[in-house]
Amino acid sequence: MAVPKRKHSKARRDKRRSNVWKIEAPAIIKCPQCGEFKLPHRVCKACGFYNGREIIKVEA
């Protein structure tokens, strides 16, 4: 059976148990055109605008 040859330090144990590896929620911003929430650097799904220009036609 596999048994550790040496004791792991408290720092190493706590590093493993820490939350630094957990994923974060994506950043969400408000669209300046319509006010809907959207991901940054992407076309707004609600109004179709990106960077002040209409990129896709969205039927209202």
mmJSON file of the N, C-alpha and C atoms, coordinates in Angstrom:
{"data_MODEL":{"atom_site":{
"group_PDB":["ATOM","ATOM","ATOM","ATOM","ATOM","ATOM","ATOM","ATOM","ATOM","ATOM","ATOM","ATOM","ATOM","ATOM","ATOM","ATOM","ATOM","ATOM","ATOM","ATOM","ATOM","ATOM","ATOM","ATOM","ATOM","ATOM","ATOM","ATOM","ATOM","ATOM","ATOM","ATOM","ATOM","ATOM","ATOM","ATOM","ATOM","ATOM","ATOM","ATOM","ATOM","ATOM","ATOM","ATOM","ATOM","ATOM","ATOM","ATOM","ATOM","ATOM","ATOM","ATOM","ATOM","ATOM","ATOM","ATOM","ATOM","ATOM","ATOM","ATOM","ATOM","ATOM","ATOM","ATOM","ATOM","ATOM","ATOM","ATOM","ATOM","ATOM","ATOM","ATOM","ATOM","ATOM","ATOM","ATOM","ATOM","ATOM","ATOM","ATOM","ATOM","ATOM","ATOM","ATOM","ATOM","ATOM","ATOM","ATOM","ATOM","ATOM","ATOM","ATOM","ATOM","ATOM","ATOM","ATOM","ATOM","ATOM","ATOM","ATOM","ATOM","ATOM","ATOM","ATOM","ATOM","ATOM","ATOM","ATOM","ATOM","ATOM","ATOM","ATOM","ATOM","ATOM","ATOM","ATOM","ATOM","ATOM","ATOM","ATOM","ATOM","ATOM","ATOM","ATOM","ATOM","ATOM","ATOM","ATOM","ATOM","ATOM","ATOM","ATOM","ATOM","ATOM","ATOM","ATOM","ATOM","ATOM","ATOM","ATOM","ATOM","ATOM","ATOM","ATOM","ATOM","ATOM","ATOM","ATOM","ATOM","ATOM","ATOM","ATOM","ATOM","ATOM","ATOM","ATOM","ATOM","ATOM","ATOM","ATOM","ATOM","ATOM","ATOM","ATOM","ATOM","ATOM","ATOM","ATOM","ATOM","ATOM","ATOM","ATOM","ATOM","ATOM","ATOM","ATOM","ATOM","ATOM","ATOM","ATOM"],
"id":[1,2,3,4,5,6,7,8,9,10,11,12,13,14,15,16,17,18,19,20,21,22,23,24,25,26,27,28,29,30,31,32,33,34,35,36,37,38,39,40,41,42,43,44,45,46,47,48,49,50,51,52,53,54,55,56,57,58,59,60,61,62,63,64,65,66,67,68,69,70,71,72,73,74,75,76,77,78,79,80,81,82,83,84,85,86,87,88,89,90,91,92,93,94,95,96,97,98,99,100,101,102,103,104,105,106,107,108,109,110,111,112,113,114,115,116,117,118,119,120,121,122,123,124,125,126,127,128,129,130,131,132,133,134,135,136,137,138,139,140,141,142,143,144,145,146,147,148,149,150,151,152,153,154,155,156,157,158,159,160,161,162,163,164,165,166,167,168,169,170,171,172,173,174,175,176,177,178,179,180],
"type_symbol":["N","C","C","N","C","C","N","C","C","N","C","C","N","C","C","N","C","C","N","C","C","N","C","C","N","C","C","N","C","C","N","C","C","N","C","C","N","C","C","N","C","C","N","C","C","N","C","C","N","C","C","N","C","C","N","C","C","N","C","C","N","C","C","N","C","C","N","C","C","N","C","C","N","C","C","N","C","C","N","C","C","N","C","C","N","C","C","N","C","C","N","C","C","N","C","C","N","C","C","N","C","C","N","C","C","N","C","C","N","C","C","N","C","C","N","C","C","N","C","C","N","C","C","N","C","C","N","C","C","N","C","C","N","C","C","N","C","C","N","C","C","N","C","C","N","C","C","N","C","C","N","C","C","N","C","C","N","C","C","N","C","C","N","C","C","N","C","C","N","C","C","N","C","C","N","C","C","N","C","C"],
"label_atom_id":["N","CA","C","N","CA","C","N","CA","C","N","CA","C","N","CA","C","N","CA","C","N","CA","C","N","CA","C","N","CA","C","N","CA","C","N","CA","C","N","CA","C","N","CA","C","N","CA","C","N","CA","C","N","CA","C","N","CA","C","N","CA","C","N","CA","C","N","CA","C","N","CA","C","N","CA","C","N","CA","C","N","CA","C","N","CA","C","N","CA","C","N","CA","C","N","CA","C","N","CA","C","N","CA","C","N","CA","C","N","CA","C","N","CA","C","N","CA","C","N","CA","C","N","CA","C","N","CA","C","N","CA","C","N","CA","C","N","CA","C","N","CA","C","N","CA","C","N","CA","C","N","CA","C","N","CA","C","N","CA","C","N","CA","C","N","CA","C","N","CA","C","N","CA","C","N","CA","C","N","CA","C","N","CA","C","N","CA","C","N","CA","C","N","CA","C","N","CA","C","N","CA","C","N","CA","C","N","CA","C"],
"label_alt_id":[null,null,null,null,null,null,null,null,null,null,null,null,null,null,null,null,null,null,null,null,null,null,null,null,null,null,null,null,null,null,null,null,null,null,null,null,null,null,null,null,null,null,null,null,null,null,null,null,null,null,null,null,null,null,null,null,null,null,null,null,null,null,null,null,null,null,null,null,null,null,null,null,null,null,null,null,null,null,null,null,null,null,null,null,null,null,null,null,null,null,null,null,null,null,null,null,null,null,null,null,null,null,null,null,null,null,null,null,null,null,null,null,null,null,null,null,null,null,null,null,null,null,null,null,null,null,null,null,null,null,null,null,null,null,null,null,null,null,null,null,null,null,null,null,null,null,null,null,null,null,null,null,null,null,null,null,null,null,null,null,null,null,null,null,null,null,null,null,null,null,null,null,null,null,null,null,null,null,null,null],
"label_comp_id":["MET","MET","MET","ALA","ALA","ALA","VAL","VAL","VAL","PRO","PRO","PRO","LYS","LYS","LYS","ARG","ARG","ARG","LYS","LYS","LYS","HIS","HIS","HIS","SER","SER","SER","LYS","LYS","LYS","ALA","ALA","ALA","ARG","ARG","ARG","ARG","ARG","ARG","ASP","ASP","ASP","LYS","LYS","LYS","ARG","ARG","ARG","ARG","ARG","ARG","SER","SER","SER","ASN","ASN","ASN","VAL","VAL","VAL","TRP","TRP","TRP","LYS","LYS","LYS","ILE","ILE","ILE","GLU","GLU","GLU","ALA","ALA","ALA","PRO","PRO","PRO","ALA","ALA","ALA","ILE","ILE","ILE","ILE","ILE","ILE","LYS","LYS","LYS","CYS","CYS","CYS","PRO","PRO","PRO","GLN","GLN","GLN","CYS","CYS","CYS","GLY","GLY","GLY","GLU","GLU","GLU","PHE","PHE","PHE","LYS","LYS","LYS","LEU","LEU","LEU","PRO","PRO","PRO","HIS","HIS","HIS","ARG","ARG","ARG","VAL","VAL","VAL","CYS","CYS","CYS","LYS","LYS","LYS","ALA","ALA","ALA","CYS","CYS","CYS","GLY","GLY","GLY","PHE","PHE","PHE","TYR","TYR","TYR","ASN","ASN","ASN","GLY","GLY","GLY","ARG","ARG","ARG","GLU","GLU","GLU","ILE","ILE","ILE","ILE","ILE","ILE","LYS","LYS","LYS","VAL","VAL","VAL","GLU","GLU","GLU","ALA","ALA","ALA"],
"label_asym_id":["A","A","A","A","A","A","A","A","A","A","A","A","A","A","A","A","A","A","A","A","A","A","A","A","A","A","A","A","A","A","A","A","A","A","A","A","A","A","A","A","A","A","A","A","A","A","A","A","A","A","A","A","A","A","A","A","A","A","A","A","A","A","A","A","A","A","A","A","A","A","A","A","A","A","A","A","A","A","A","A","A","A","A","A","A","A","A","A","A","A","A","A","A","A","A","A","A","A","A","A","A","A","A","A","A","A","A","A","A","A","A","A","A","A","A","A","A","A","A","A","A","A","A","A","A","A","A","A","A","A","A","A","A","A","A","A","A","A","A","A","A","A","A","A","A","A","A","A","A","A","A","A","A","A","A","A","A","A","A","A","A","A","A","A","A","A","A","A","A","A","A","A","A","A","A","A","A","A","A","A"],
"label_entity_id":["1","1","1","1","1","1","1","1","1","1","1","1","1","1","1","1","1","1","1","1","1","1","1","1","1","1","1","1","1","1","1","1","1","1","1","1","1","1","1","1","1","1","1","1","1","1","1","1","1","1","1","1","1","1","1","1","1","1","1","1","1","1","1","1","1","1","1","1","1","1","1","1","1","1","1","1","1","1","1","1","1","1","1","1","1","1","1","1","1","1","1","1","1","1","1","1","1","1","1","1","1","1","1","1","1","1","1","1","1","1","1","1","1","1","1","1","1","1","1","1","1","1","1","1","1","1","1","1","1","1","1","1","1","1","1","1","1","1","1","1","1","1","1","1","1","1","1","1","1","1","1","1","1","1","1","1","1","1","1","1","1","1","1","1","1","1","1","1","1","1","1","1","1","1","1","1","1","1","1","1"],
"label_seq_id":[1,1,1,2,2,2,3,3,3,4,4,4,5,5,5,6,6,6,7,7,7,8,8,8,9,9,9,10,10,10,11,11,11,12,12,12,13,13,13,14,14,14,15,15,15,16,16,16,17,17,17,18,18,18,19,19,19,20,20,20,21,21,21,22,22,22,23,23,23,24,24,24,25,25,25,26,26,26,27,27,27,28,28,28,29,29,29,30,30,30,31,31,31,32,32,32,33,33,33,34,34,34,35,35,35,36,36,36,37,37,37,38,38,38,39,39,39,40,40,40,41,41,41,42,42,42,43,43,43,44,44,44,45,45,45,46,46,46,47,47,47,48,48,48,49,49,49,50,50,50,51,51,51,52,52,52,53,53,53,54,54,54,55,55,55,56,56,56,57,57,57,58,58,58,59,59,59,60,60,60],
"pdbx_PDB_ins_code":[null,null,null,null,null,null,null,null,null,null,null,null,null,null,null,null,null,null,null,null,null,null,null,null,null,null,null,null,null,null,null,null,null,null,null,null,null,null,null,null,null,null,null,null,null,null,null,null,null,null,null,null,null,null,null,null,null,null,null,null,null,null,null,null,null,null,null,null,null,null,null,null,null,null,null,null,null,null,null,null,null,null,null,null,null,null,null,null,null,null,null,null,null,null,null,null,null,null,null,null,null,null,null,null,null,null,null,null,null,null,null,null,null,null,null,null,null,null,null,null,null,null,null,null,null,null,null,null,null,null,null,null,null,null,null,null,null,null,null,null,null,null,null,null,null,null,null,null,null,null,null,null,null,null,null,null,null,null,null,null,null,null,null,null,null,null,null,null,null,null,null,null,null,null,null,null,null,null,null,null],
"Cartn_x":[0.835,0.0,0.882,0.476,1.285,1.153,2.288,2.325,3.366,3.059,4.048,5.327,6.46,7.744,8.053,7.646,7.895,6.588,6.548,5.359,5.262,4.051,3.833,3.716,4.281,4.226,2.815,2.563,1.244,0.979,2.022,1.853,1.433,2.05,1.708,0.28,-0.091,-1.46,-2.48,-2.19,-3.125,-3.2,-2.092,-2.097,-3.038,-3.033,-3.913,-5.376,-5.656,-7.03,-7.558,-6.689,-7.097,-8.033,-8.59,-9.577,-8.983,-7.684,-7.079,-7.36,-7.686,-7.895,-9.335,-10.251,-11.665,-11.944,-12.868,-13.192,-14.001,-13.816,-14.534,-15.704,-16.658,-17.799,-17.328,-17.884,-17.446,-17.827,-17.021,-17.312,-18.509,-19.457,-20.65,-20.786,-21.035,-21.201,-22.557,-22.97,-24.224,-23.931,-24.813,-24.687,-24.99,-24.124,-24.386,-25.597,-25.981,-27.137,-28.453,-28.614,-29.928,-29.958,-28.802,-28.775,-28.843,-28.909,-28.921,-27.518,-27.448,-26.154,-25.586,-24.26,-23.586,-22.148,-21.488,-20.069,-19.255,-18.144,-17.34,-16.719,-16.535,-15.917,-16.741,-18.067,-18.957,-20.167,-20.785,-21.984,-23.122,-23.904,-25.055,-26.126,-26.636,-27.658,-29.01,-29.224,-30.524,-30.696,-29.649,-29.798,-28.903,-27.875,-27.011,-25.921,-25.681,-24.657,-23.35,-22.253,-20.914,-20.102,-19.506,-18.632,-19.364,-20.65,-21.414,-21.955,-21.712,-22.194,-23.107,-24.093,-24.987,-24.304,-24.067,-23.346,-24.336,-25.338,-26.35,-27.726,-28.634,-30.015,-30.755,-31.389,-32.167,-33.624,-34.508,-35.923,-36.514,-37.227,-37.772,-39.089],
"Cartn_y":[-1.185,0.0,1.252,2.275,3.491,4.339,4.615,5.434,6.526,7.782,8.855,8.584,8.818,8.583,9.711,10.946,12.104,12.845,13.555,14.326,15.579,15.849,17.094,18.242,19.384,20.542,21.115,21.932,22.567,23.51,24.175,25.099,24.35,23.204,22.408,21.87,21.427,20.948,22.077,23.23,24.361,24.908,24.832,25.266,24.386,23.11,22.183,22.452,22.807,23.028,24.426,25.306,26.694,26.814,27.981,28.216,28.879,28.924,29.625,28.938,27.664,26.93,26.994,27.51,27.505,28.54,28.226,29.089,30.294,31.415,32.64,32.831,33.593,33.926,34.861,34.735,35.611,37.061,37.974,39.395,39.737,40.473,40.864,42.377,43.01,44.458,44.791,46.054,46.511,47.051,46.722,47.232,48.731,49.558,50.999,51.386,50.556,50.857,50.582,49.332,48.906,48.662,48.527,48.303,46.847,45.929,44.501,44.071,43.025,42.488,41.624,41.764,40.997,40.765,39.837,39.597,40.68,41.104,42.148,41.665,42.568,42.315,41.346,41.395,40.56,41.369,40.955,41.626,41.376,42.415,42.282,41.45,40.439,39.569,40.266,41.255,41.913,42.932,43.744,44.814,44.64,43.804,43.56,44.591,45.442,46.481,46.038,46.51,46.322,47.557,48.149,49.318,50.477,50.633,51.75,51.543,50.374,50.1,48.883,48.891,47.738,46.667,45.523,44.439,43.434,43.074,42.125,42.73,42.389,42.859,41.955,42.571,41.83,42.266,41.289,41.604,41.903,43.014,43.447,42.766],
"Cartn_z":[0.0,0.0,0.0,-0.743,-0.852,0.412,1.02,2.237,2.021,2.407,2.227,3.017,2.383,3.052,4.027,3.665,4.513,4.782,5.897,6.274,5.402,4.884,4.135,5.126,4.77,5.659,5.721,6.737,6.881,5.718,5.235,4.107,2.855,2.636,1.455,1.562,2.748,2.974,2.774,3.338,3.238,1.817,1.086,-0.316,-1.135,-0.851,-1.548,-1.205,0.027,0.471,0.157,-0.285,-0.51,-1.703,-1.87,-2.924,-4.157,-4.309,-5.439,-6.77,-6.758,-8.002,-8.478,-7.642,-8.019,-9.095,-9.974,-11.104,-10.625,-11.309,-10.97,-11.919,-11.478,-12.326,-13.442,-14.653,-15.74,-15.479,-15.985,-15.848,-16.718,-16.158,-16.893,-16.804,-17.962,-18.006,-18.612,-18.426,-19.037,-20.425,-21.365,-22.725,-22.709,-23.301,-23.303,-24.157,-25.131,-25.99,-25.282,-24.811,-24.312,-22.811,-22.171,-20.726,-20.311,-21.271,-20.941,-20.503,-19.69,-19.278,-20.396,-20.617,-21.66,-21.253,-21.952,-21.716,-22.414,-21.829,-22.473,-23.781,-24.711,-26.02,-26.862,-26.697,-27.488,-27.915,-29.014,-29.503,-28.516,-28.257,-27.366,-28.055,-27.36,-27.927,-28.0,-27.144,-27.089,-28.216,-28.472,-29.467,-30.699,-30.626,-31.776,-31.975,-30.977,-31.101,-30.471,-31.05,-30.481,-30.804,-29.782,-29.931,-30.623,-30.307,-30.845,-32.252,-32.857,-34.208,-34.197,-35.079,-35.184,-36.028,-35.437,-36.097,-36.69,-35.921,-36.399,-36.216,-37.109,-37.02,-36.029,-35.033,-34.06,-34.196,-34.39,-34.534,-33.172,-33.07,-31.783,-31.461],
"occupancy":[1.0,1.0,1.0,1.0,1.0,1.0,1.0,1.0,1.0,1.0,1.0,1.0,1.0,1.0,1.0,1.0,1.0,1.0,1.0,1.0,1.0,1.0,1.0,1.0,1.0,1.0,1.0,1.0,1.0,1.0,1.0,1.0,1.0,1.0,1.0,1.0,1.0,1.0,1.0,1.0,1.0,1.0,1.0,1.0,1.0,1.0,1.0,1.0,1.0,1.0,1.0,1.0,1.0,1.0,1.0,1.0,1.0,1.0,1.0,1.0,1.0,1.0,1.0,1.0,1.0,1.0,1.0,1.0,1.0,1.0,1.0,1.0,1.0,1.0,1.0,1.0,1.0,1.0,1.0,1.0,1.0,1.0,1.0,1.0,1.0,1.0,1.0,1.0,1.0,1.0,1.0,1.0,1.0,1.0,1.0,1.0,1.0,1.0,1.0,1.0,1.0,1.0,1.0,1.0,1.0,1.0,1.0,1.0,1.0,1.0,1.0,1.0,1.0,1.0,1.0,1.0,1.0,1.0,1.0,1.0,1.0,1.0,1.0,1.0,1.0,1.0,1.0,1.0,1.0,1.0,1.0,1.0,1.0,1.0,1.0,1.0,1.0,1.0,1.0,1.0,1.0,1.0,1.0,1.0,1.0,1.0,1.0,1.0,1.0,1.0,1.0,1.0,1.0,1.0,1.0,1.0,1.0,1.0,1.0,1.0,1.0,1.0,1.0,1.0,1.0,1.0,1.0,1.0,1.0,1.0,1.0,1.0,1.0,1.0,1.0,1.0,1.0,1.0,1.0,1.0],
"B_iso_or_equiv":[0.0,0.0,0.0,0.0,0.0,0.0,0.0,0.0,0.0,0.0,0.0,0.0,0.0,0.0,0.0,0.0,0.0,0.0,0.0,0.0,0.0,0.0,0.0,0.0,0.0,0.0,0.0,0.0,0.0,0.0,0.0,0.0,0.0,0.0,0.0,0.0,0.0,0.0,0.0,0.0,0.0,0.0,0.0,0.0,0.0,0.0,0.0,0.0,0.0,0.0,0.0,0.0,0.0,0.0,0.0,0.0,0.0,0.0,0.0,0.0,0.0,0.0,0.0,0.0,0.0,0.0,0.0,0.0,0.0,0.0,0.0,0.0,0.0,0.0,0.0,0.0,0.0,0.0,0.0,0.0,0.0,0.0,0.0,0.0,0.0,0.0,0.0,0.0,0.0,0.0,0.0,0.0,0.0,0.0,0.0,0.0,0.0,0.0,0.0,0.0,0.0,0.0,0.0,0.0,0.0,0.0,0.0,0.0,0.0,0.0,0.0,0.0,0.0,0.0,0.0,0.0,0.0,0.0,0.0,0.0,0.0,0.0,0.0,0.0,0.0,0.0,0.0,0.0,0.0,0.0,0.0,0.0,0.0,0.0,0.0,0.0,0.0,0.0,0.0,0.0,0.0,0.0,0.0,0.0,0.0,0.0,0.0,0.0,0.0,0.0,0.0,0.0,0.0,0.0,0.0,0.0,0.0,0.0,0.0,0.0,0.0,0.0,0.0,0.0,0.0,0.0,0.0,0.0,0.0,0.0,0.0,0.0,0.0,0.0,0.0,0.0,0.0,0.0,0.0,0.0],
"pdbx_formal_charge":[null,null,null,null,null,null,null,null,null,null,null,null,null,null,null,null,null,null,null,null,null,null,null,null,null,null,null,null,null,null,null,null,null,null,null,null,null,null,null,null,null,null,null,null,null,null,null,null,null,null,null,null,null,null,null,null,null,null,null,null,null,null,null,null,null,null,null,null,null,null,null,null,null,null,null,null,null,null,null,null,null,null,null,null,null,null,null,null,null,null,null,null,null,null,null,null,null,null,null,null,null,null,null,null,null,null,null,null,null,null,null,null,null,null,null,null,null,null,null,null,null,null,null,null,null,null,null,null,null,null,null,null,null,null,null,null,null,null,null,null,null,null,null,null,null,null,null,null,null,null,null,null,null,null,null,null,null,null,null,null,null,null,null,null,null,null,null,null,null,null,null,null,null,null,null,null,null,null,null,null],
"auth_seq_id":[1,1,1,2,2,2,3,3,3,4,4,4,5,5,5,6,6,6,7,7,7,8,8,8,9,9,9,10,10,10,11,11,11,12,12,12,13,13,13,14,14,14,15,15,15,16,16,16,17,17,17,18,18,18,19,19,19,20,20,20,21,21,21,22,22,22,23,23,23,24,24,24,25,25,25,26,26,26,27,27,27,28,28,28,29,29,29,30,30,30,31,31,31,32,32,32,33,33,33,34,34,34,35,35,35,36,36,36,37,37,37,38,38,38,39,39,39,40,40,40,41,41,41,42,42,42,43,43,43,44,44,44,45,45,45,46,46,46,47,47,47,48,48,48,49,49,49,50,50,50,51,51,51,52,52,52,53,53,53,54,54,54,55,55,55,56,56,56,57,57,57,58,58,58,59,59,59,60,60,60],
"auth_comp_id":["MET","MET","MET","ALA","ALA","ALA","VAL","VAL","VAL","PRO","PRO","PRO","LYS","LYS","LYS","ARG","ARG","ARG","LYS","LYS","LYS","HIS","HIS","HIS","SER","SER","SER","LYS","LYS","LYS","ALA","ALA","ALA","ARG","ARG","ARG","ARG","ARG","ARG","ASP","ASP","ASP","LYS","LYS","LYS","ARG","ARG","ARG","ARG","ARG","ARG","SER","SER","SER","ASN","ASN","ASN","VAL","VAL","VAL","TRP","TRP","TRP","LYS","LYS","LYS","ILE","ILE","ILE","GLU","GLU","GLU","ALA","ALA","ALA","PRO","PRO","PRO","ALA","ALA","ALA","ILE","ILE","ILE","ILE","ILE","ILE","LYS","LYS","LYS","CYS","CYS","CYS","PRO","PRO","PRO","GLN","GLN","GLN","CYS","CYS","CYS","GLY","GLY","GLY","GLU","GLU","GLU","PHE","PHE","PHE","LYS","LYS","LYS","LEU","LEU","LEU","PRO","PRO","PRO","HIS","HIS","HIS","ARG","ARG","ARG","VAL","VAL","VAL","CYS","CYS","CYS","LYS","LYS","LYS","ALA","ALA","ALA","CYS","CYS","CYS","GLY","GLY","GLY","PHE","PHE","PHE","TYR","TYR","TYR","ASN","ASN","ASN","GLY","GLY","GLY","ARG","ARG","ARG","GLU","GLU","GLU","ILE","ILE","ILE","ILE","ILE","ILE","LYS","LYS","LYS","VAL","VAL","VAL","GLU","GLU","GLU","ALA","ALA","ALA"],
"auth_asym_id":["A","A","A","A","A","A","A","A","A","A","A","A","A","A","A","A","A","A","A","A","A","A","A","A","A","A","A","A","A","A","A","A","A","A","A","A","A","A","A","A","A","A","A","A","A","A","A","A","A","A","A","A","A","A","A","A","A","A","A","A","A","A","A","A","A","A","A","A","A","A","A","A","A","A","A","A","A","A","A","A","A","A","A","A","A","A","A","A","A","A","A","A","A","A","A","A","A","A","A","A","A","A","A","A","A","A","A","A","A","A","A","A","A","A","A","A","A","A","A","A","A","A","A","A","A","A","A","A","A","A","A","A","A","A","A","A","A","A","A","A","A","A","A","A","A","A","A","A","A","A","A","A","A","A","A","A","A","A","A","A","A","A","A","A","A","A","A","A","A","A","A","A","A","A","A","A","A","A","A","A"],
"auth_atom_id":["N","CA","C","N","CA","C","N","CA","C","N","CA","C","N","CA","C","N","CA","C","N","CA","C","N","CA","C","N","CA","C","N","CA","C","N","CA","C","N","CA","C","N","CA","C","N","CA","C","N","CA","C","N","CA","C","N","CA","C","N","CA","C","N","CA","C","N","CA","C","N","CA","C","N","CA","C","N","CA","C","N","CA","C","N","CA","C","N","CA","C","N","CA","C","N","CA","C","N","CA","C","N","CA","C","N","CA","C","N","CA","C","N","CA","C","N","CA","C","N","CA","C","N","CA","C","N","CA","C","N","CA","C","N","CA","C","N","CA","C","N","CA","C","N","CA","C","N","CA","C","N","CA","C","N","CA","C","N","CA","C","N","CA","C","N","CA","C","N","CA","C","N","CA","C","N","CA","C","N","CA","C","N","CA","C","N","CA","C","N","CA","C","N","CA","C","N","CA","C","N","CA","C","N","CA","C","N","CA","C"],
"pdbx_PDB_model_num":[1,1,1,1,1,1,1,1,1,1,1,1,1,1,1,1,1,1,1,1,1,1,1,1,1,1,1,1,1,1,1,1,1,1,1,1,1,1,1,1,1,1,1,1,1,1,1,1,1,1,1,1,1,1,1,1,1,1,1,1,1,1,1,1,1,1,1,1,1,1,1,1,1,1,1,1,1,1,1,1,1,1,1,1,1,1,1,1,1,1,1,1,1,1,1,1,1,1,1,1,1,1,1,1,1,1,1,1,1,1,1,1,1,1,1,1,1,1,1,1,1,1,1,1,1,1,1,1,1,1,1,1,1,1,1,1,1,1,1,1,1,1,1,1,1,1,1,1,1,1,1,1,1,1,1,1,1,1,1,1,1,1,1,1,1,1,1,1,1,1,1,1,1,1,1,1,1,1,1,1]
}}}
